[in-house]
Amino acid sequence: MIKNYPLYIGGKFIETKDRLGVLNPSTGKVIAEASLASLKEVELALVSARASFDQGDWPHLTLAQRKNFIVKIAQGILDNAAELAELESANTGKPTKESTFMDIPSAARTFSYAANNFEKFLKAEDLRIGEEAEAVLRREPVGVAVLIVPWNYPLLIACWKLASALSAGNTLILKPSSLTPLTALKLARIIHDAGLPAGVVNVINGSGSKIGEALCSDKRVDMISFTGSNEVGKSILEYSSKNAKKSIMELGGKSASLIFGDVDLDTAVNSSLCSIFLNQGQMCTAMSRIFVQDNLYDKFADSFVEKAKRLKLGTPDDPEVQVGPLISENQRKKVIVYIEKAKREGAKVLCGGKIPSSPELKNGFFFEPTVLAGVNRNAHIFKEEVFGPVVIIGKFSSAEEALDLANASDFGLAACIWTKDLELAKEFSRKLNAGTVWINTYGMFYNELPYGGFKRSGFGKELGKEGILEYTRLKNIIIDQSPDSKPLVNYWYGF
């Protein structure tokens, strides 16, 4: 019997008549049903979150009391780690080892870090303004925040947002992608069992095209935090402009990796494979443009292609699988369109570029790891995010050319530099137009460090002190300290 995952609104689990069959992209089979929110449930969630913030206890708890709840959520994730990992892999198709050793532990650590640090981040600051005044700068919760998360890391990114927003004292409406709602709806059960007051967290599942405008345009919402595509991000900003509100936007990337000729070849190749083919390339920070110094290019390209051909595709339950399926047939079609267009624009396919012929993969949305060469900077695939297992390999002669190629993008999310010359790497890191620069590594996210991009990659930060402060508003309280309690304003009109 297929399990139904209900919505979570106002402290209650709500099943709706309208349900969506949730697919395993490895098999194309329905693995669960998830209740879908209509405008009626959106209204319930808005009322619930608003009342919980305006009349409820959550914003007024002591920081120590709030910390206790957040610690319980972290422990709840760990207590349910096996089930969450299984759900995440079944719903996204990513190898189980990724969910087990990366996504689920990282989600728990995000709550633990927030619980152990938000008190000092939110501490009021006292200032003395000469002899005439003192001031207090206070961090307060923004209010009701709508958190919209994508399908590539549905649990982890939800936890990034939830941990920061809850720590700051907000009440929330979480909307996962309708393609991958299962772990978010399971997380609702964990939050419920942690004992948070009713209405503090509400989780609703539904199509963004049907409920997105109602969520984002409503004046009862004070803030929107969105991770996803530029196209959807633009729509959300348009909706939110009807009742202006604070926003965080993480909108993808077209990241570049610069590999200089002095690196260890195997290290650079193996790490670069991970930087593009992890999670089937469905990562905002995927290094989809790899530029190699010309004296190393041939060796690098030959080794990279040879190893890319050996990557094992398969279902997530196989421990030897390295690359899973794309999230949907529509996503696979988009990838194919990009590759065909790239070939028409002069690109050469060094490997991959097609749907695998293996019979055991025929029902899933698999696509071969693909390497392209000969791509010019005016090509669509050079400029636009593919969000699949597709990488461009190019070459550069000078450091100046490398920098020019890396920055030749409308996006500015992340970049990699591979070299033994750390002084060169540090200098380059200052010149790269990217919010995160990894030197001789890739994909290391730390809860202590903020994450977010520049240009079309969006604005605002997740994680770190800055990520928590994004979910606050700063209040300035000024106290007059004039002699005899006679401030200057008292004399202005002279009565």
C-alpha positions in Angstrom: 0.0 0.0 0.0 1.4 3.4 -1.0 1.8 5.8 1.9 0.3 9.3 1.8 2.3 12.2 3.3 0.0 14.9 4.7 0.5 18.6 5.0 1.4 20.2 8.3 -0.5 23.3 9.3 -1.2 24.9 12.7 0.2 21.9 14.5 -2.1 19.4 12.7 -1.4 16.9 9.9 -3.9 17.5 7.1 -4.7 15.1 4.3 -6.3 16.6 1.2 -8.3 14.9 -1.6 -6.0 16.3 -4.2 -2.8 14.2 -4.1 0.3 13.7 -6.2 2.0 10.5 -7.0 5.7 11.0 -6.1 8.1 9.2 -8.5 11.4 7.4 -7.9 13.4 8.9 -10.9 15.5 5.7 -11.0 12.6 3.5 -11.9 9.8 5.9 -13.0 7.5 4.3 -10.4 5.3 5.9 -7.9 6.7 5.4 -4.4 4.3 7.5 -2.3 1.5 10.0 -2.5 1.7 13.5 -1.1 -1.2 15.7 -0.3 -1.4 18.9 -2.4 -2.3 22.3 -1.0 -5.0 24.3 -2.6 -5.6 28.0 -2.0 -7.7 26.9 1.0 -4.7 25.3 2.7 -2.4 28.2 1.8 -4.9 30.5 3.6 -4.9 28.2 6.6 -1.1 28.3 6.7 -0.9 32.1 6.4 -3.4 32.5 9.2 -1.6 30.0 11.3 1.9 31.5 10.9 0.6 35.0 11.3 -1.3 34.3 14.5 1.6 32.3 15.9 3.9 35.2 15.4 1.5 38.0 16.5 -0.2 36.3 19.4 1.9 33.2 20.1 4.8 32.5 22.4 7.5 31.7 20.0 8.9 35.2 19.3 8.9 35.9 23.1 10.6 32.8 24.4 14.0 33.3 26.0 16.9 32.4 23.7 17.6 29.5 25.9 14.1 28.1 25.5 14.3 28.5 21.8 17.6 26.8 21.7 16.1 23.8 23.5 13.6 23.3 20.7 16.3 23.6 18.0 18.5 21.0 19.7 15.5 18.6 19.7 15.0 19.0 16.0 18.7 18.2 15.4 18.4 15.1 17.5 15.2 14.1 15.8 16.9 14.2 12.4 19.7 11.9 13.7 17.2 9.6 15.3 15.4 9.2 11.9 18.5 9.3 9.8 18.1 5.9 8.2 14.5 6.6 7.1 15.4 10.1 5.9 18.3 8.9 3.8 16.2 6.2 2.2 13.4 8.7 1.4 15.8 11.2 0.0 17.5 8.8 -2.3 14.2 7.2 -3.4 12.7 10.6 -4.1 15.7 12.2 -5.8 17.6 9.2 -7.3 20.9 10.2 -5.7 23.1 7.4 -4.5 22.2 6.3 -1.0 25.8 6.9 0.2 25.4 10.6 -0.7 22.2 10.9 1.4 23.6 8.8 4.2 27.0 10.4 4.6 26.4 13.9 3.3 22.8 15.2 3.2 21.3 13.8 6.4 24.3 14.4 8.8 24.8 17.9 7.3 21.1 18.7 7.9 21.4 17.7 11.6 24.7 19.7 12.0 23.0 22.8 10.6 20.5 22.8 13.4 23.2 22.0 16.0 25.4 24.9 14.8 22.5 27.3 14.9 21.5 26.1 18.4 25.0 26.6 19.8 25.7 30.0 18.3 22.6 32.1 17.6 22.4 33.5 21.1 25.7 35.4 20.6 24.8 36.5 17.1 21.5 38.0 18.3 23.0 39.8 21.4 22.0 43.4 21.6 24.8 46.0 21.1 25.1 49.1 23.3 26.7 52.2 21.7 27.6 55.5 23.2 27.1 58.5 20.9 29.4 61.2 22.3 28.1 62.7 25.5 24.5 63.3 24.4 23.1 59.9 23.6 23.4 56.2 24.0 21.8 53.6 21.6 20.9 50.0 21.6 21.0 48.0 18.4 18.5 45.0 18.7 18.1 42.1 16.4 14.5 41.1 16.1 12.7 38.4 14.0 11.3 39.6 10.7 7.9 37.9 11.2 6.4 35.4 8.9 8.9 33.9 6.5 8.0 31.7 3.4 10.8 29.3 2.7 10.8 27.8 -0.8 13.3 25.0 -1.5 14.4 23.2 -4.7 14.4 19.5 -5.7 18.1 18.9 -5.8 18.8 19.0 -2.1 15.3 19.0 -0.7 16.1 18.2 3.0 19.5 19.9 3.4 18.5 23.3 1.9 15.2 23.2 3.9 17.3 22.7 7.0 19.6 25.6 6.1 16.6 27.9 6.0 14.7 26.5 8.9 17.5 26.4 11.3 18.4 30.1 10.7 14.8 31.4 10.5 13.7 29.5 13.7 16.8 30.6 15.6 15.9 34.2 14.8 12.4 33.7 16.2 10.3 33.8 13.0 7.3 31.7 12.2 7.4 29.8 8.9 5.7 28.3 5.9 8.0 25.8 4.2 7.1 24.8 0.6 9.2 22.0 -0.9 9.3 21.2 -4.6 6.3 19.1 -5.5 8.7 16.7 -7.2 10.6 16.0 -3.9 8.3 16.7 -0.9 8.8 13.5 1.1 11.7 14.4 3.4 10.3 17.9 4.1 6.9 16.3 5.1 8.8 13.8 7.2 10.7 16.7 8.8 7.3 18.2 9.8 6.7 15.1 11.9 10.1 15.5 13.6 9.4 19.2 14.3 5.9 18.3 15.7 7.5 15.7 18.0 10.0 18.3 19.2 7.1 20.1 20.7 7.3 23.5 18.9 4.1 25.6 19.5 1.4 25.1 16.9 1.8 27.3 13.9 5.5 28.1 14.2 6.3 25.8 11.3 3.8 24.9 8.6 4.7 22.6 5.7 2.6 22.7 2.5 3.2 20.9 -0.7 1.9 22.1 -4.0 2.7 23.3 -7.5 4.4 26.7 -7.5 2.3 27.7 -10.5 -0.9 27.2 -8.5 0.0 28.5 -5.0 3.2 30.5 -5.5 1.6 33.8 -6.1 -0.8 33.5 -3.2 2.1 32.7 -0.9 4.5 35.3 -2.1 2.2 38.3 -2.7 0.3 38.2 0.6 0.9 41.1 2.9 0.9 38.8 5.9 4.2 37.5 4.7 7.2 39.5 5.9 10.0 37.6 4.1 10.7 35.1 1.3 13.7 32.9 1.1 14.0 31.1 -2.2 16.5 28.7 -3.8 15.9 27.7 -7.4 16.0 28.9 -11.0 16.2 32.4 -12.3 12.9 32.1 -14.1 11.0 31.2 -10.9 13.0 33.7 -8.9 11.9 36.5 -11.2 8.3 35.5 -10.8 8.6 35.4 -7.0 10.1 38.9 -7.0 7.3 40.1 -9.1 4.7 38.6 -6.8 6.4 40.0 -3.7 6.5 43.5 -5.2 2.7 43.7 -4.7 3.4 43.9 -0.9 7.1 44.7 -0.6 9.0 42.4 1.7 12.5 41.2 2.4 13.9 38.5 0.2 16.8 36.0 -0.1 17.4 34.7 -3.6 19.8 31.9 -4.5 19.4 31.6 -8.2 21.9 29.2 -9.6 25.2 29.5 -11.4 27.6 28.7 -14.2 30.7 28.2 -12.2 34.2 27.9 -13.4 37.2 25.8 -12.3 40.6 27.1 -13.2 43.3 24.4 -13.3 46.9 25.6 -13.6 49.7 23.5 -15.0 51.5 22.8 -11.8 48.8 20.7 -10.1 48.9 16.9 -9.4 47.0 15.5 -12.4 45.1 12.7 -10.7 44.0 15.0 -7.8 42.8 17.6 -10.2 41.0 15.1 -12.5 39.3 13.1 -9.6 38.2 16.3 -7.8 36.9 17.9 -11.0 34.8 14.8 -11.7 33.1 15.2 -8.4 32.7 19.0 -9.0 30.4 18.4 -12.0 29.0 14.9 -11.8 28.1 14.7 -8.1 24.3 14.6 -7.7 24.2 14.2 -11.5 25.4 17.7 -12.0 22.1 19.0 -10.5 24.0 21.5 -8.2 23.9 25.2 -8.3 27.7 25.2 -7.6 28.5 22.6 -10.3 31.8 23.4 -12.0 30.2 23.2 -15.5 33.1 25.2 -17.1 36.5 23.7 -16.5 39.5 25.7 -17.9 42.9 24.0 -18.0 46.3 25.6 -18.6 47.4 24.7 -22.1 50.5 22.8 -21.1 48.3 20.4 -19.1 45.2 20.4 -21.2 45.7 17.3 -23.3 46.7 15.1 -20.4 43.9 16.5 -18.3 41.2 16.1 -21.0 42.3 12.5 -21.9 42.3 11.4 -18.2 39.0 13.2 -17.4 37.2 11.7 -20.4 38.5 8.2 -19.7 37.4 8.3 -16.1 34.0 9.9 -16.9 33.3 7.0 -19.2 33.9 4.6 -16.3 31.5 6.3 -13.9 28.8 3.8 -12.9 25.2 4.8 -13.4 22.4 3.0 -11.5 19.8 3.0 -8.9 20.6 4.5 -5.5 20.5 1.2 -3.5 23.6 -0.1 -5.4 26.6 0.9 -3.2 28.9 1.0 -6.3 26.7 3.5 -8.2 28.3 6.9 -8.7 25.8 8.7 -10.9 22.0 8.4 -10.5 19.2 9.6 -12.7 18.0 13.2 -13.4 15.1 14.3 -11.4 12.5 13.9 -14.2 11.9 13.2 -17.9 11.4 17.0 -18.5 14.8 17.8 -17.0 16.4 15.1 -19.2 14.8 16.6 -22.2 16.1 20.1 -21.3 19.6 18.6 -21.0 19.3 17.0 -24.5 18.1 20.2 -26.0 21.2 22.0 -24.6 23.6 19.4 -26.0 22.0 19.4 -29.5 22.2 23.2 -29.6 25.8 23.1 -28.4 26.7 20.7 -31.3 25.1 23.0 -33.8 27.1 25.9 -32.4 30.4 24.0 -32.9 30.9 21.9 -29.7 32.5 18.5 -29.9 31.2 15.7 -27.7 34.2 13.9 -26.1 32.0 11.4 -24.3 28.4 10.9 -23.3 25.7 13.0 -24.7 23.0 10.4 -24.9 20.6 8.3 -22.9 22.3 5.0 -21.8 21.2 1.9 -23.6 21.5 -0.5 -20.6 18.2 -2.4 -20.2 18.3 -2.0 -16.4 18.3 1.8 -16.7 15.5 2.1 -19.3 12.7 3.0 -16.9 14.7 5.8 -15.1 15.6 9.3 -16.2 19.3 8.5 -16.7 21.7 10.4 -18.9 25.4 9.7 -19.6 28.1 12.0 -18.1 28.9 14.3 -20.9 32.1 16.2 -21.8 32.2 18.9 -24.4 35.1 20.7 -26.0 35.5 23.5 -28.6 32.8 25.6 -27.0 33.1 29.3 -27.7 32.0 31.9 -25.2 29.0 33.0 -27.2 27.5 29.5 -27.2 24.3 29.1 -25.1 25.8 26.2 -23.2 28.8 28.5 -22.2 26.4 31.1 -20.7 23.4 29.2 -19.4 22.9 26.8 -16.6 22.1 23.2 -17.8 21.6 21.6 -14.4 22.7 18.2 -15.5 25.9 16.0 -16.0 27.3 18.2 -18.7 30.7 19.9 -18.6 32.7 22.2 -20.9 36.5 21.7 -20.9 38.5 24.6 -22.4 42.0 25.8 -22.2 43.9 29.0 -21.3 47.5 30.2 -21.8 47.9 33.1 -19.3 46.5 33.9 -15.9 44.8 36.9 -17.4 43.0 34.7 -19.9 41.9 32.3 -17.2 40.4 35.2 -15.2 38.7 36.6 -18.2 37.1 33.2 -19.1 36.0 32.6 -15.5 34.3 36.0 -15.1 32.7 35.8 -18.6 29.3 34.9 -17.1 26.2 36.6 -15.9 26.3 34.3 -12.8 28.6 34.7 -9.8 27.9 31.8 -7.4 31.2 29.9 -7.0 34.6 29.1 -8.5 37.5 26.7 -8.0 41.3 27.4 -8.3 43.7 24.5 -8.6 47.4 25.4 -8.2 50.4 24.9 -5.9 51.0 28.6 -6.1 48.9 29.7 -3.1 49.8 33.4 -3.6 48.5 33.3 -7.1 45.4 31.5 -5.9 44.8 34.1 -3.2 45.3 36.9 -5.7 42.9 35.3 -8.1 40.3 34.7 -5.4 40.1 38.5 -5.0 39.5 39.1 -8.7 37.0 36.3 -9.3 33.4 37.5 -9.4 32.0 34.7 -7.3 30.5 34.5 -3.8 32.4 31.4 -2.9 35.9 30.5 -4.1 37.4 27.1 -3.3 41.2 26.7 -3.5 42.5 23.2 -4.2 39.1 21.7 -3.1 35.5 21.7 -4.1 32.1 21.7 -2.4 33.2 22.2 1.2 30.3 23.9 3.0 30.8 24.8 6.6 28.0 26.0 8.9 30.4 28.6 10.2 30.8 30.2 6.7 28.2 32.2 4.7 27.1 31.0 1.3 25.5 33.0 -1.5 26.3 34.5 -4.9 26.6 37.7 -6.9 25.1 39.0 -10.1 22.3 36.7 -11.5 23.1 34.1 -8.8 21.1 36.2 -6.5 21.5 38.0 -3.2 21.5 37.3 0.5 23.4 34.6 2.4 22.7 31.1 3.9 24.7 29.6 6.8 27.1 31.2 9.2 26.4 34.3 11.4 25.3 36.2 8.3 22.8 33.5 7.3 21.1 33.8 10.7 21.1 37.6 10.7 19.4 37.5 7.3 16.3 36.4 9.1 16.3 39.4 11.5 15.5 43.0 11.3 17.8 45.6 13.0 16.2 48.1 15.4 17.9 51.2 16.5 16.8 52.5 20.0 18.2 56.0 20.9 18.2 57.3 24.5 19.0 60.9 25.1 21.7 61.6 27.7 21.7 65.4 27.5 22.5 67.3 30.8 19.4 68.1 32.9 17.4 65.9 30.5 17.1 68.8 28.1 17.8 67.5 24.5 18.8 69.9 21.7 15.4 69.4 20.1 13.8 71.0 23.2 15.4 74.4 22.2 14.7 74.3 18.5 11.5 76.5 18.6 12.5 78.2 21.8 9.2 78.3 23.7 
